[in-house]
Amino acid sequence: MDYPLNARQNAATGTVYVTFVIDKSGKVLSPEVLKSVDGYPEFSTEAVRLVSEMPTWKPGTIDDEPVNVRYNLPVRFAF
């Protein structure tokens, strides 16, 4: 995680909530911010970057068949 410089200089902390889909092959799709930290849009940018760069996941299954699954992930920024 790259802690945003402006936030670090101001000792800002907070949690960004990101929603995304893990597709049938385990890839992260469509990360979007559900809730950001007021005054620090760079937290949202970094949270989406982190989620976008996650390695391949094990996909969800129904009746042993891979399915797309939506996740909501809190990304905490703290010292």
PyMOL Python script that loads the backbone (N, CA, C, O; Angstrom):
from pymol import cmd

cmd.read_pdbstr("""\
ATOM      1  N   MET A   1       0.848  -1.171   0.000  1.00  0.00           N
ATOM      2  CA  MET A   1       0.000   0.000   0.000  1.00  0.00           C
ATOM      3  C   MET A   1       0.893   1.232   0.000  1.00  0.00           C
ATOM      4  O   MET A   1       1.858   1.322   0.759  1.00  0.00           O
ATOM      5  N   ASP A   2       0.552   2.172  -0.862  1.00  0.00           N
ATOM      6  CA  ASP A   2       1.237   3.461  -0.881  1.00  0.00           C
ATOM      7  C   ASP A   2       0.362   4.461  -0.140  1.00  0.00           C
ATOM      8  O   ASP A   2      -0.698   4.854  -0.627  1.00  0.00           O
ATOM      9  N   TYR A   3       0.819   4.875   1.054  1.00  0.00           N
ATOM     10  CA  TYR A   3       0.043   5.837   1.846  1.00  0.00           C
ATOM     11  C   TYR A   3       0.158   7.190   1.162  1.00  0.00           C
ATOM     12  O   TYR A   3       1.269   7.690   0.988  1.00  0.00           O
ATOM     13  N   PRO A   4      -0.962   7.801   0.768  1.00  0.00           N
ATOM     14  CA  PRO A   4      -0.902   9.083   0.059  1.00  0.00           C
ATOM     15  C   PRO A   4      -0.144  10.151   0.851  1.00  0.00           C
ATOM     16  O   PRO A   4      -0.349  10.314   2.053  1.00  0.00           O
ATOM     17  N   LEU A   5       0.729  10.867   0.157  1.00  0.00           N
ATOM     18  CA  LEU A   5       1.603  11.850   0.801  1.00  0.00           C
ATOM     19  C   LEU A   5       0.816  12.904   1.577  1.00  0.00           C
ATOM     20  O   LEU A   5       1.131  13.170   2.736  1.00  0.00           O
ATOM     21  N   ASN A   6      -0.189  13.501   0.969  1.00  0.00           N
ATOM     22  CA  ASN A   6      -0.984  14.532   1.635  1.00  0.00           C
ATOM     23  C   ASN A   6      -1.618  13.988   2.919  1.00  0.00           C
ATOM     24  O   ASN A   6      -1.626  14.664   3.948  1.00  0.00           O
ATOM     25  N   ALA A   7      -2.139  12.786   2.851  1.00  0.00           N
ATOM     26  CA  ALA A   7      -2.765  12.170   4.022  1.00  0.00           C
ATOM     27  C   ALA A   7      -1.718  11.880   5.098  1.00  0.00           C
ATOM     28  O   ALA A   7      -1.972  12.079   6.286  1.00  0.00           O
ATOM     29  N   ARG A   8      -0.554  11.416   4.683  1.00  0.00           N
ATOM     30  CA  ARG A   8       0.520  11.131   5.642  1.00  0.00           C
ATOM     31  C   ARG A   8       0.970  12.407   6.344  1.00  0.00           C
ATOM     32  O   ARG A   8       1.165  12.418   7.559  1.00  0.00           O
ATOM     33  N   GLN A   9       1.133  13.475   5.576  1.00  0.00           N
ATOM     34  CA  GLN A   9       1.567  14.751   6.154  1.00  0.00           C
ATOM     35  C   GLN A   9       0.558  15.299   7.158  1.00  0.00           C
ATOM     36  O   GLN A   9       0.932  15.998   8.099  1.00  0.00           O
ATOM     37  N   ASN A  10      -0.717  14.983   6.959  1.00  0.00           N
ATOM     38  CA  ASN A  10      -1.772  15.456   7.856  1.00  0.00           C
ATOM     39  C   ASN A  10      -2.182  14.406   8.891  1.00  0.00           C
ATOM     40  O   ASN A  10      -3.152  14.597   9.625  1.00  0.00           O
ATOM     41  N   ALA A  11      -1.442  13.302   8.944  1.00  0.00           N
ATOM     42  CA  ALA A  11      -1.742  12.194   9.860  1.00  0.00           C
ATOM     43  C   ALA A  11      -3.193  11.734   9.726  1.00  0.00           C
ATOM     44  O   ALA A  11      -3.836  11.373  10.712  1.00  0.00           O
ATOM     45  N   ALA A  12      -3.700  11.752   8.489  1.00  0.00           N
ATOM     46  CA  ALA A  12      -5.080  11.343   8.228  1.00  0.00           C
ATOM     47  C   ALA A  12      -5.193   9.826   8.205  1.00  0.00           C
ATOM     48  O   ALA A  12      -4.298   9.129   7.726  1.00  0.00           O
ATOM     49  N   THR A  13      -6.295   9.331   8.725  1.00  0.00           N
ATOM     50  CA  THR A  13      -6.603   7.906   8.706  1.00  0.00           C
ATOM     51  C   THR A  13      -8.052   7.742   8.260  1.00  0.00           C
ATOM     52  O   THR A  13      -8.812   8.710   8.222  1.00  0.00           O
ATOM     53  N   GLY A  14      -8.421   6.532   7.929  1.00  0.00           N
ATOM     54  CA  GLY A  14      -9.808   6.272   7.565  1.00  0.00           C
ATOM     55  C   GLY A  14      -9.937   4.965   6.816  1.00  0.00           C
ATOM     56  O   GLY A  14      -8.949   4.282   6.546  1.00  0.00           O
ATOM     57  N   THR A  15     -11.173   4.629   6.486  1.00  0.00           N
ATOM     58  CA  THR A  15     -11.474   3.388   5.790  1.00  0.00           C
ATOM     59  C   THR A  15     -12.263   3.690   4.527  1.00  0.00           C
ATOM     60  O   THR A  15     -13.249   4.426   4.556  1.00  0.00           O
ATOM     61  N   VAL A  16     -11.818   3.114   3.424  1.00  0.00           N
ATOM     62  CA  VAL A  16     -12.527   3.195   2.150  1.00  0.00           C
ATOM     63  C   VAL A  16     -13.164   1.830   1.917  1.00  0.00           C
ATOM     64  O   VAL A  16     -12.512   0.798   2.075  1.00  0.00           O
ATOM     65  N   TYR A  17     -14.430   1.829   1.542  1.00  0.00           N
ATOM     66  CA  TYR A  17     -15.133   0.581   1.244  1.00  0.00           C
ATOM     67  C   TYR A  17     -15.222   0.430  -0.267  1.00  0.00           C
ATOM     68  O   TYR A  17     -15.735   1.305  -0.964  1.00  0.00           O
ATOM     69  N   VAL A  18     -14.714  -0.698  -0.761  1.00  0.00           N
ATOM     70  CA  VAL A  18     -14.657  -0.958  -2.199  1.00  0.00           C
ATOM     71  C   VAL A  18     -15.497  -2.188  -2.510  1.00  0.00           C
ATOM     72  O   VAL A  18     -15.402  -3.202  -1.818  1.00  0.00           O
ATOM     73  N   THR A  19     -16.318  -2.100  -3.552  1.00  0.00           N
ATOM     74  CA  THR A  19     -17.071  -3.254  -4.031  1.00  0.00           C
ATOM     75  C   THR A  19     -16.452  -3.713  -5.349  1.00  0.00           C
ATOM     76  O   THR A  19     -15.964  -2.897  -6.131  1.00  0.00           O
ATOM     77  N   PHE A  20     -16.476  -5.017  -5.589  1.00  0.00           N
ATOM     78  CA  PHE A  20     -15.911  -5.570  -6.816  1.00  0.00           C
ATOM     79  C   PHE A  20     -16.474  -6.965  -7.027  1.00  0.00           C
ATOM     80  O   PHE A  20     -17.099  -7.538  -6.135  1.00  0.00           O
ATOM     81  N   VAL A  21     -16.248  -7.500  -8.211  1.00  0.00           N
ATOM     82  CA  VAL A  21     -16.712  -8.842  -8.558  1.00  0.00           C
ATOM     83  C   VAL A  21     -15.502  -9.730  -8.788  1.00  0.00           C
ATOM     84  O   VAL A  21     -14.530  -9.324  -9.424  1.00  0.00           O
ATOM     85  N   ILE A  22     -15.573 -10.946  -8.262  1.00  0.00           N
ATOM     86  CA  ILE A  22     -14.616 -11.989  -8.634  1.00  0.00           C
ATOM     87  C   ILE A  22     -15.335 -12.844  -9.663  1.00  0.00           C
ATOM     88  O   ILE A  22     -16.357 -13.460  -9.363  1.00  0.00           O
ATOM     89  N   ASP A  23     -14.794 -12.881 -10.884  1.00  0.00           N
ATOM     90  CA  ASP A  23     -15.493 -13.606 -11.944  1.00  0.00           C
ATOM     91  C   ASP A  23     -15.228 -15.108 -11.863  1.00  0.00           C
ATOM     92  O   ASP A  23     -14.526 -15.584 -10.970  1.00  0.00           O
ATOM     93  N   LYS A  24     -15.797 -15.833 -12.802  1.00  0.00           N
ATOM     94  CA  LYS A  24     -15.720 -17.297 -12.803  1.00  0.00           C
ATOM     95  C   LYS A  24     -14.292 -17.820 -12.905  1.00  0.00           C
ATOM     96  O   LYS A  24     -14.015 -18.957 -12.522  1.00  0.00           O
ATOM     97  N   SER A  25     -13.384 -16.992 -13.421  1.00  0.00           N
ATOM     98  CA  SER A  25     -11.984 -17.420 -13.526  1.00  0.00           C
ATOM     99  C   SER A  25     -11.141 -16.915 -12.356  1.00  0.00           C
ATOM    100  O   SER A  25      -9.943 -17.189 -12.290  1.00  0.00           O
ATOM    101  N   GLY A  26     -11.771 -16.169 -11.425  1.00  0.00           N
ATOM    102  CA  GLY A  26     -11.061 -15.688 -10.242  1.00  0.00           C
ATOM    103  C   GLY A  26     -10.453 -14.305 -10.381  1.00  0.00           C
ATOM    104  O   GLY A  26      -9.719 -13.859  -9.499  1.00  0.00           O
ATOM    105  N   LYS A  27     -10.751 -13.619 -11.482  1.00  0.00           N
ATOM    106  CA  LYS A  27     -10.199 -12.279 -11.701  1.00  0.00           C
ATOM    107  C   LYS A  27     -11.076 -11.206 -11.067  1.00  0.00           C
ATOM    108  O   LYS A  27     -12.298 -11.336 -10.999  1.00  0.00           O
ATOM    109  N   VAL A  28     -10.418 -10.134 -10.600  1.00  0.00           N
ATOM    110  CA  VAL A  28     -11.121  -8.984 -10.027  1.00  0.00           C
ATOM    111  C   VAL A  28     -11.678  -8.137 -11.168  1.00  0.00           C
ATOM    112  O   VAL A  28     -10.959  -7.780 -12.101  1.00  0.00           O
ATOM    113  N   LEU A  29     -12.975  -7.820 -11.077  1.00  0.00           N
ATOM    114  CA  LEU A  29     -13.626  -6.973 -12.073  1.00  0.00           C
ATOM    115  C   LEU A  29     -14.315  -5.789 -11.408  1.00  0.00           C
ATOM    116  O   LEU A  29     -14.828  -5.905 -10.295  1.00  0.00           O
ATOM    117  N   SER A  30     -14.323  -4.683 -12.077  1.00  0.00           N
ATOM    118  CA  SER A  30     -15.146  -3.513 -11.742  1.00  0.00           C
ATOM    119  C   SER A  30     -15.037  -3.016 -10.306  1.00  0.00           C
ATOM    120  O   SER A  30     -16.066  -2.843  -9.651  1.00  0.00           O
ATOM    121  N   PRO A  31     -13.831  -2.779  -9.789  1.00  0.00           N
ATOM    122  CA  PRO A  31     -13.759  -2.215  -8.434  1.00  0.00           C
ATOM    123  C   PRO A  31     -14.301  -0.786  -8.416  1.00  0.00           C
ATOM    124  O   PRO A  31     -13.957   0.031  -9.269  1.00  0.00           O
ATOM    125  N   GLU A  32     -15.148  -0.500  -7.437  1.00  0.00           N
ATOM    126  CA  GLU A  32     -15.743   0.830  -7.278  1.00  0.00           C
ATOM    127  C   GLU A  32     -15.807   1.179  -5.803  1.00  0.00           C
ATOM    128  O   GLU A  32     -15.974   0.303  -4.955  1.00  0.00           O
ATOM    129  N   VAL A  33     -15.676   2.451  -5.503  1.00  0.00           N
ATOM    130  CA  VAL A  33     -15.748   2.922  -4.119  1.00  0.00           C
ATOM    131  C   VAL A  33     -17.206   3.024  -3.693  1.00  0.00           C
ATOM    132  O   VAL A  33     -18.015   3.673  -4.357  1.00  0.00           O
ATOM    133  N   LEU A  34     -17.532   2.377  -2.578  1.00  0.00           N
ATOM    134  CA  LEU A  34     -18.859   2.497  -1.971  1.00  0.00           C
ATOM    135  C   LEU A  34     -18.907   3.666  -1.001  1.00  0.00           C
ATOM    136  O   LEU A  34     -19.885   4.411  -0.946  1.00  0.00           O
ATOM    137  N   LYS A  35     -17.824   3.811  -0.233  1.00  0.00           N
ATOM    138  CA  LYS A  35     -17.748   4.878   0.763  1.00  0.00           C
ATOM    139  C   LYS A  35     -16.301   5.329   0.860  1.00  0.00           C
ATOM    140  O   LYS A  35     -15.387   4.515   0.993  1.00  0.00           O
ATOM    141  N   SER A  36     -16.111   6.645   0.790  1.00  0.00           N
ATOM    142  CA  SER A  36     -14.760   7.201   0.828  1.00  0.00           C
ATOM    143  C   SER A  36     -14.514   7.935   2.139  1.00  0.00           C
ATOM    144  O   SER A  36     -15.388   8.008   3.003  1.00  0.00           O
ATOM    145  N   VAL A  37     -13.314   8.474   2.267  1.00  0.00           N
ATOM    146  CA  VAL A  37     -12.939   9.280   3.426  1.00  0.00           C
ATOM    147  C   VAL A  37     -13.034  10.743   3.005  1.00  0.00           C
ATOM    148  O   VAL A  37     -12.321  11.178   2.100  1.00  0.00           O
ATOM    149  N   ASP A  38     -13.905  11.495   3.654  1.00  0.00           N
ATOM    150  CA  ASP A  38     -14.099  12.908   3.308  1.00  0.00           C
ATOM    151  C   ASP A  38     -12.778  13.675   3.345  1.00  0.00           C
ATOM    152  O   ASP A  38     -12.009  13.577   4.301  1.00  0.00           O
ATOM    153  N   GLY A  39     -12.538  14.439   2.284  1.00  0.00           N
ATOM    154  CA  GLY A  39     -11.360  15.293   2.230  1.00  0.00           C
ATOM    155  C   GLY A  39     -10.103  14.616   1.723  1.00  0.00           C
ATOM    156  O   GLY A  39      -9.079  15.275   1.544  1.00  0.00           O
ATOM    157  N   TYR A  40     -10.159  13.305   1.487  1.00  0.00           N
ATOM    158  CA  TYR A  40      -8.969  12.581   1.036  1.00  0.00           C
ATOM    159  C   TYR A  40      -9.321  11.637  -0.117  1.00  0.00           C
ATOM    160  O   TYR A  40      -9.344  10.421   0.069  1.00  0.00           O
ATOM    161  N   PRO A  41      -9.595  12.183  -1.299  1.00  0.00           N
ATOM    162  CA  PRO A  41      -9.932  11.329  -2.441  1.00  0.00           C
ATOM    163  C   PRO A  41      -8.786  10.403  -2.835  1.00  0.00           C
ATOM    164  O   PRO A  41      -9.006   9.379  -3.482  1.00  0.00           O
ATOM    165  N   GLU A  42      -7.563  10.764  -2.446  1.00  0.00           N
ATOM    166  CA  GLU A  42      -6.421   9.906  -2.765  1.00  0.00           C
ATOM    167  C   GLU A  42      -6.502   8.554  -2.050  1.00  0.00           C
ATOM    168  O   GLU A  42      -5.929   7.574  -2.527  1.00  0.00           O
ATOM    169  N   PHE A  43      -7.203   8.486  -0.918  1.00  0.00           N
ATOM    170  CA  PHE A  43      -7.433   7.188  -0.271  1.00  0.00           C
ATOM    171  C   PHE A  43      -8.261   6.294  -1.198  1.00  0.00           C
ATOM    172  O   PHE A  43      -7.965   5.109  -1.346  1.00  0.00           O
ATOM    173  N   SER A  44      -9.284   6.857  -1.815  1.00  0.00           N
ATOM    174  CA  SER A  44     -10.136   6.080  -2.725  1.00  0.00           C
ATOM    175  C   SER A  44      -9.341   5.583  -3.927  1.00  0.00           C
ATOM    176  O   SER A  44      -9.472   4.430  -4.336  1.00  0.00           O
ATOM    177  N   THR A  45      -8.521   6.458  -4.483  1.00  0.00           N
ATOM    178  CA  THR A  45      -7.697   6.080  -5.631  1.00  0.00           C
ATOM    179  C   THR A  45      -6.780   4.921  -5.278  1.00  0.00           C
ATOM    180  O   THR A  45      -6.653   3.970  -6.050  1.00  0.00           O
ATOM    181  N   GLU A  46      -6.144   4.994  -4.123  1.00  0.00           N
ATOM    182  CA  GLU A  46      -5.222   3.934  -3.699  1.00  0.00           C
ATOM    183  C   GLU A  46      -5.968   2.645  -3.391  1.00  0.00           C
ATOM    184  O   GLU A  46      -5.481   1.563  -3.720  1.00  0.00           O
ATOM    185  N   ALA A  47      -7.127   2.733  -2.772  1.00  0.00           N
ATOM    186  CA  ALA A  47      -7.907   1.532  -2.446  1.00  0.00           C
ATOM    187  C   ALA A  47      -8.328   0.799  -3.721  1.00  0.00           C
ATOM    188  O   ALA A  47      -8.235  -0.427  -3.791  1.00  0.00           O
ATOM    189  N   VAL A  48      -8.787   1.536  -4.718  1.00  0.00           N
ATOM    190  CA  VAL A  48      -9.177   0.913  -5.989  1.00  0.00           C
ATOM    191  C   VAL A  48      -7.956   0.297  -6.666  1.00  0.00           C
ATOM    192  O   VAL A  48      -8.053  -0.788  -7.240  1.00  0.00           O
ATOM    193  N   ARG A  49      -6.818   0.967  -6.607  1.00  0.00           N
ATOM    194  CA  ARG A  49      -5.587   0.409  -7.192  1.00  0.00           C
ATOM    195  C   ARG A  49      -5.223  -0.908  -6.522  1.00  0.00           C
ATOM    196  O   ARG A  49      -4.892  -1.884  -7.196  1.00  0.00           O
ATOM    197  N   LEU A  50      -5.286  -0.932  -5.196  1.00  0.00           N
ATOM    198  CA  LEU A  50      -4.949  -2.155  -4.461  1.00  0.00           C
ATOM    199  C   LEU A  50      -5.853  -3.316  -4.852  1.00  0.00           C
ATOM    200  O   LEU A  50      -5.380  -4.422  -5.113  1.00  0.00           O
ATOM    201  N   VAL A  51      -7.147  -3.057  -4.890  1.00  0.00           N
ATOM    202  CA  VAL A  51      -8.098  -4.118  -5.245  1.00  0.00           C
ATOM    203  C   VAL A  51      -7.868  -4.568  -6.687  1.00  0.00           C
ATOM    204  O   VAL A  51      -7.907  -5.765  -6.971  1.00  0.00           O
ATOM    205  N   SER A  52      -7.633  -3.638  -7.588  1.00  0.00           N
ATOM    206  CA  SER A  52      -7.408  -3.970  -8.999  1.00  0.00           C
ATOM    207  C   SER A  52      -6.187  -4.859  -9.200  1.00  0.00           C
ATOM    208  O   SER A  52      -6.154  -5.669 -10.126  1.00  0.00           O
ATOM    209  N   GLU A  53      -5.189  -4.711  -8.341  1.00  0.00           N
ATOM    210  CA  GLU A  53      -3.942  -5.456  -8.494  1.00  0.00           C
ATOM    211  C   GLU A  53      -3.883  -6.738  -7.664  1.00  0.00           C
ATOM    212  O   GLU A  53      -2.829  -7.368  -7.574  1.00  0.00           O
ATOM    213  N   MET A  54      -4.997  -7.125  -7.061  1.00  0.00           N
ATOM    214  CA  MET A  54      -5.005  -8.370  -6.288  1.00  0.00           C
ATOM    215  C   MET A  54      -4.733  -9.552  -7.210  1.00  0.00           C
ATOM    216  O   MET A  54      -5.117  -9.538  -8.379  1.00  0.00           O
ATOM    217  N   PRO A  55      -4.067 -10.577  -6.676  1.00  0.00           N
ATOM    218  CA  PRO A  55      -3.852 -11.780  -7.484  1.00  0.00           C
ATOM    219  C   PRO A  55      -5.178 -12.510  -7.715  1.00  0.00           C
ATOM    220  O   PRO A  55      -6.208 -12.162  -7.138  1.00  0.00           O
ATOM    221  N   THR A  56      -5.123 -13.515  -8.559  1.00  0.00           N
ATOM    222  CA  THR A  56      -6.306 -14.313  -8.874  1.00  0.00           C
ATOM    223  C   THR A  56      -6.844 -14.991  -7.621  1.00  0.00           C
ATOM    224  O   THR A  56      -6.085 -15.543  -6.824  1.00  0.00           O
ATOM    225  N   TRP A  57      -8.164 -14.944  -7.458  1.00  0.00           N
ATOM    226  CA  TRP A  57      -8.851 -15.575  -6.334  1.00  0.00           C
ATOM    227  C   TRP A  57      -9.384 -16.940  -6.760  1.00  0.00           C
ATOM    228  O   TRP A  57      -9.444 -17.252  -7.949  1.00  0.00           O
ATOM    229  N   LYS A  58      -9.763 -17.734  -5.791  1.00  0.00           N
ATOM    230  CA  LYS A  58     -10.512 -18.955  -6.071  1.00  0.00           C
ATOM    231  C   LYS A  58     -11.963 -18.519  -6.271  1.00  0.00           C
ATOM    232  O   LYS A  58     -12.546 -17.919  -5.368  1.00  0.00           O
ATOM    233  N   PRO A  59     -12.562 -18.805  -7.434  1.00  0.00           N
ATOM    234  CA  PRO A  59     -13.921 -18.324  -7.679  1.00  0.00           C
ATOM    235  C   PRO A  59     -14.950 -19.020  -6.790  1.00  0.00           C
ATOM    236  O   PRO A  59     -14.739 -20.134  -6.312  1.00  0.00           O
ATOM    237  N   GLY A  60     -16.063 -18.329  -6.587  1.00  0.00           N
ATOM    238  CA  GLY A  60     -17.178 -18.937  -5.871  1.00  0.00           C
ATOM    239  C   GLY A  60     -17.805 -20.025  -6.730  1.00  0.00           C
ATOM    240  O   GLY A  60     -17.632 -20.044  -7.949  1.00  0.00           O
ATOM    241  N   THR A  61     -18.526 -20.921  -6.093  1.00  0.00           N
ATOM    242  CA  THR A  61     -19.189 -21.991  -6.835  1.00  0.00           C
ATOM    243  C   THR A  61     -20.608 -22.207  -6.325  1.00  0.00           C
ATOM    244  O   THR A  61     -20.917 -21.966  -5.158  1.00  0.00           O
ATOM    245  N   ILE A  62     -21.444 -22.659  -7.219  1.00  0.00           N
ATOM    246  CA  ILE A  62     -22.778 -23.161  -6.886  1.00  0.00           C
ATOM    247  C   ILE A  62     -22.903 -24.489  -7.608  1.00  0.00           C
ATOM    248  O   ILE A  62     -22.717 -24.565  -8.822  1.00  0.00           O
ATOM    249  N   ASP A  63     -23.218 -25.535  -6.860  1.00  0.00           N
ATOM    250  CA  ASP A  63     -23.299 -26.893  -7.427  1.00  0.00           C
ATOM    251  C   ASP A  63     -22.024 -27.248  -8.184  1.00  0.00           C
ATOM    252  O   ASP A  63     -22.069 -27.821  -9.272  1.00  0.00           O
ATOM    253  N   ASP A  64     -20.887 -26.897  -7.589  1.00  0.00           N
ATOM    254  CA  ASP A  64     -19.561 -27.180  -8.151  1.00  0.00           C
ATOM    255  C   ASP A  64     -19.271 -26.465  -9.470  1.00  0.00           C
ATOM    256  O   ASP A  64     -18.320 -26.824 -10.164  1.00  0.00           O
ATOM    257  N   GLU A  65     -20.068 -25.468  -9.826  1.00  0.00           N
ATOM    258  CA  GLU A  65     -19.829 -24.672 -11.029  1.00  0.00           C
ATOM    259  C   GLU A  65     -19.367 -23.278 -10.615  1.00  0.00           C
ATOM    260  O   GLU A  65     -19.973 -22.671  -9.732  1.00  0.00           O
ATOM    261  N   PRO A  66     -18.300 -22.755 -11.237  1.00  0.00           N
ATOM    262  CA  PRO A  66     -17.838 -21.410 -10.885  1.00  0.00           C
ATOM    263  C   PRO A  66     -18.901 -20.356 -11.215  1.00  0.00           C
ATOM    264  O   PRO A  66     -19.592 -20.443 -12.230  1.00  0.00           O
ATOM    265  N   VAL A  67     -19.011 -19.365 -10.334  1.00  0.00           N
ATOM    266  CA  VAL A  67     -19.957 -18.263 -10.528  1.00  0.00           C
ATOM    267  C   VAL A  67     -19.274 -16.948 -10.165  1.00  0.00           C
ATOM    268  O   VAL A  67     -18.291 -16.927  -9.424  1.00  0.00           O
ATOM    269  N   ASN A  68     -19.808 -15.861 -10.695  1.00  0.00           N
ATOM    270  CA  ASN A  68     -19.343 -14.533 -10.304  1.00  0.00           C
ATOM    271  C   ASN A  68     -19.857 -14.228  -8.905  1.00  0.00           C
ATOM    272  O   ASN A  68     -20.990 -14.567  -8.566  1.00  0.00           O
ATOM    273  N   VAL A  69     -19.020 -13.586  -8.094  1.00  0.00           N
ATOM    274  CA  VAL A  69     -19.406 -13.225  -6.726  1.00  0.00           C
ATOM    275  C   VAL A  69     -18.998 -11.781  -6.465  1.00  0.00           C
ATOM    276  O   VAL A  69     -17.880 -11.373  -6.782  1.00  0.00           O
ATOM    277  N   ARG A  70     -19.919 -11.010  -5.881  1.00  0.00           N
ATOM    278  CA  ARG A  70     -19.624  -9.616  -5.503  1.00  0.00           C
ATOM    279  C   ARG A  70     -19.127  -9.588  -4.063  1.00  0.00           C
ATOM    280  O   ARG A  70     -19.678 -10.258  -3.190  1.00  0.00           O
ATOM    281  N   TYR A  71     -18.082  -8.806  -3.831  1.00  0.00           N
ATOM    282  CA  TYR A  71     -17.511  -8.621  -2.501  1.00  0.00           C
ATOM    283  C   TYR A  71     -17.490  -7.141  -2.157  1.00  0.00           C
ATOM    284  O   TYR A  71     -17.385  -6.289  -3.039  1.00  0.00           O
ATOM    285  N   ASN A  72     -17.589  -6.847  -0.884  1.00  0.00           N
ATOM    286  CA  ASN A  72     -17.376  -5.502  -0.352  1.00  0.00           C
ATOM    287  C   ASN A  72     -16.206  -5.602   0.611  1.00  0.00           C
ATOM    288  O   ASN A  72     -16.231  -6.401   1.547  1.00  0.00           O
ATOM    289  N   LEU A  73     -15.188  -4.798   0.382  1.00  0.00           N
ATOM    290  CA  LEU A  73     -13.952  -4.895   1.154  1.00  0.00           C
ATOM    291  C   LEU A  73     -13.608  -3.558   1.793  1.00  0.00           C
ATOM    292  O   LEU A  73     -13.518  -2.548   1.096  1.00  0.00           O
ATOM    293  N   PRO A  74     -13.412  -3.536   3.118  1.00  0.00           N
ATOM    294  CA  PRO A  74     -12.914  -2.314   3.746  1.00  0.00           C
ATOM    295  C   PRO A  74     -11.396  -2.243   3.585  1.00  0.00           C
ATOM    296  O   PRO A  74     -10.694  -3.224   3.832  1.00  0.00           O
ATOM    297  N   VAL A  75     -10.897  -1.088   3.172  1.00  0.00           N
ATOM    298  CA  VAL A  75      -9.456  -0.858   3.056  1.00  0.00           C
ATOM    299  C   VAL A  75      -9.115   0.226   4.067  1.00  0.00           C
ATOM    300  O   VAL A  75      -9.492   1.387   3.903  1.00  0.00           O
ATOM    301  N   ARG A  76      -8.396  -0.165   5.114  1.00  0.00           N
ATOM    302  CA  ARG A  76      -8.102   0.730   6.239  1.00  0.00           C
ATOM    303  C   ARG A  76      -6.770   1.427   6.025  1.00  0.00           C
ATOM    304  O   ARG A  76      -5.763   0.786   5.724  1.00  0.00           O
ATOM    305  N   PHE A  77      -6.772   2.736   6.181  1.00  0.00           N
ATOM    306  CA  PHE A  77      -5.556   3.545   6.125  1.00  0.00           C
ATOM    307  C   PHE A  77      -5.271   4.036   7.540  1.00  0.00           C
ATOM    308  O   PHE A  77      -6.047   4.803   8.110  1.00  0.00           O
ATOM    309  N   ALA A  78      -4.164   3.592   8.092  1.00  0.00           N
ATOM    310  CA  ALA A  78      -3.789   3.973   9.459  1.00  0.00           C
ATOM    311  C   ALA A  78      -2.278   3.845   9.589  1.00  0.00           C
ATOM    312  O   ALA A  78      -1.626   3.155   8.806  1.00  0.00           O
ATOM    313  N   PHE A  79      -1.745   4.516  10.581  1.00  0.00           N
ATOM    314  CA  PHE A  79      -0.305   4.442  10.845  1.00  0.00           C
ATOM    315  C   PHE A  79       0.003   3.293  11.763  1.00  0.00           C
ATOM    316  O   PHE A  79       1.164   3.068  12.102  1.00  0.00           O
TER     317      PHE A  79
END
""", "prot")
cmd.dss("prot")
cmd.show_as("cartoon", "prot")
cmd.util.cbc("prot")
cmd.orient("prot")
